[in-house]
Amino acid sequence: MTPDELMNEACRLAIEAVANAWGGPFGAVIARDGEIVARGQNRVLLTGDVTAHGEIEAIRKAVQVLNPRAPSIGSEHVDRSTLTLVPRPDGSPDRVPRRARMLMGMEIYTCGAPCPMCMSAIYWARLDAVYFASDVAATSRIGFDDAFQYEDFARPLADRSVKVEQLRPDLGAAAYETWAEKPDRHPY
């Protein structure tokens, strides 16, 4: 599929989400070499899950397609990662020499510019590129304005609109030490 066809599908999914009253006008597709790996659409109103944005749904589905051996929550214990490690890309600022592949080699096409949550997930998923149809200003004009979040993130913790404070760093340190001392840890 061409980039135009991929974007057309992302926007079709957005229109479908609105028409079915599932959520806002946000759809996304993840593609590799012009082939769709996964589709997602906003389903916040359908599910009540505030994380059910089109991009997040597409990422979740892509992971299921690419990693079908992954156990589901509540399944039997698995004592190893199912993710393939790959070397850090040339020029990467990452200090870890190898990390899990995630969705490297793929792109996401989305109807609207990703919100802060979706953009963070895109970085964590290691998608190679993001293409969007409607920019931040257009998204804001229809009532989805994320500017306040970016502004709030830049404030000191004590000045944020949501109470954020550190509590019991000793407990967090124990968990972090467990990770740091694990000889076969699997960076992701």
Helices and strands as residue ranges (DSSP letters): H 3-19, E 27-32, E 35-41, H 44-47, H 54-66, E 85-87, E 98-100, E 107-112, H 116-125, E 129-134, H 136-141, H 147-154, G 157-159, H 169-181
